[in-house]
Amino acid sequence: MSEVRLEKVEKRFGEHVAVRDIDLLVRPGEFVTLLGPSGCGKTTCLRMIAGFVAPTRGRIVMGGRDITALPPYRRNTGMVFQSYALFPHRTIADNVAFGLQVRRLPRAECDARIKDALCLVHLERFADRYPGQLSGGQRQRVALARAVVIRPEVLLLDEPLAALDPKLREELQVEIKRIQSTLKITTLFVTHDQGEALSMSDRVAVMHDGRIVQIDSPEVLYERPNSRYVANFVGRTNLFNVVVREKLDGGMVRVETEGASKASFIAAVTDLKVDVGARCLLGARPEHFHFGGGRANTIQAKVRGATYLGSIRYVDAEGSEGQSFAVQVRPGEPTPSLGEVVVISWRPESCFLLRE
C-alpha cells in the first residue's frame, strides 16, 4: 500500500485553469472519491496521477517517491476507464494479461495472476470469450481485473460505472468496494454521482472550479457541509437566510429569518464560530423535517407538489416568504394534499449553520 500526495498542483490548458492549487493526501489503503460536476477538474487530477497529463505546477508523490516527471509506464498505477478500453480482438484472458506481458513476467506467473484476477471479479468461466460477447457490466469487470492483475500501488477509477444502468451500477459499487477492501489498494475514484461517492468511500473530496472545497468522511460531508455549494450538491437540502440573534447554553444559538414574517429557530453550532448579528444560512435535510409540531423549530408552509420515488416520497412546500422546502415523508405517513397548509418541525441538533 502506498500513499499519494498532490502538493500545490495546478494544471492549465492555455488560458484555462483546470486544476487550481490542489493539496490532497490519500493514505495507504484508503478509498478516496473526487466528486463534482463535469468540468470541475476531477478527471484531470486522476490523469495527472496516472501520468497522462503533466501538471503545470506542483508535485505528485507516490509511496514517498516524486513521480511528477515520470512517464505512465514507470508509475505502478492501475487505471479503469469509463469506456472499458478493451482490445476487441483479444480474449478476456489476453486482455487481462496485457499489463503482465508489457512487464515481461514469466508465463507461469502470468497464468497464475490472470486466474486469480478473473476469480476476484467472478469471470473465471469467461477467460476464452471476447469483449463483444460480454455485457457492459462484465466488460467493466474485465477492465478492473486488468488493472489489479499488475498489483499496482494505486488504483485509479475514472467514472467506471457511468455507462451502466442503475441496477448494475449498484451491484458493481459493491463489487469494487469488496475488491478494494480485499486487496487493500490505495484507491482514487472519480464520479459526479453523489450516491456512489457516499456509499463507497472512506473520504470524499468535493471539487468545484478546479479546487477541493471540502474533503471529509461521507457522514460529515452530508451532515455538516461547509458551504452552500456542498450542501446543495451532496443530496437535497433546505436552506434559510438567517441572522444570529442570541447565543444559548449547550452550543446552541437562536437565529431569525429575514423578511417581513420573521421566524425564530434554534440551531446547534459545531465548528462554526458565529457572533450575534452575523448573517448565516440555516440548513436541514428533508429527512430531518417532520409534519406536525412537537419539536423546537416549527414553520408553516403550503404544499406545492409531491414526488414519488418508490421507497422515498418528497413533499415540496412554500413558506410565507416564498421559501421552498422539501420534506421526506416517512413510511406509513399520509401525504398532505396539494394546497394544504402544514406545520413543519425539526430538532436543533439536526440542522447546521453555514456562513453565507
Sequence and secondary structure as in RCSB ss.txt:
>XXXX:A:sequence
MSEVRLEKVEKRFGEHVAVRDIDLLVRPGEFVTLLGPSGCGKTTCLRMIAGFVAPTRGRIVMGGRDITALPPYRR
NTGMVFQSYALFPHRTIADNVAFGLQVRRLPRAECDARIKDALCLVHLERFADRYPGQLSGGQRQRVALARAVVI
RPEVLLLDEPLAALDPKLREELQVEIKRIQSTLKITTLFVTHDQGEALSMSDRVAVMHDGRIVQIDSPEVLYERP
NSRYVANFVGRTNLFNVVVREKLDGGMVRVETEGASKASFIAAVTDLKVDVGARCLLGARPEHFHFGGGRANTIQ
AKVRGATYLGSIRYVDAEGSEGQSFAVQVRPGEPTPSLGEVVVISWRPESCFLLRE
>XXXX:A:secstr
   EEEEEEEEEETTEEEEEEEEEEE TT EEEEE  TTSSHHHHHHHHHTSS  SEEEEEETTEE TT  GGGS
 EEEE TT    TTS HHHHHHHHHHHTT  HHHHHHHHHHHHHHTT GGGTTS GGGS HHHHHHHHHHHHHTT
  SEEEEESTTTTS HHHHHHHHHHHHHHHHHHT EEEEEES HHHHHHH SEEEEEETTEEEEEE HHHHHHS 
SSHHHHHHSS  EEEEEEEEEEEGGGEEEEEE SSS  EEEEE SS    TT EEEEEE GGG EESS SSEEEE
EEEEEEEE SS EEEEEE TTS EEEEEE TT     TT EEEEEE GGGEEEEE 
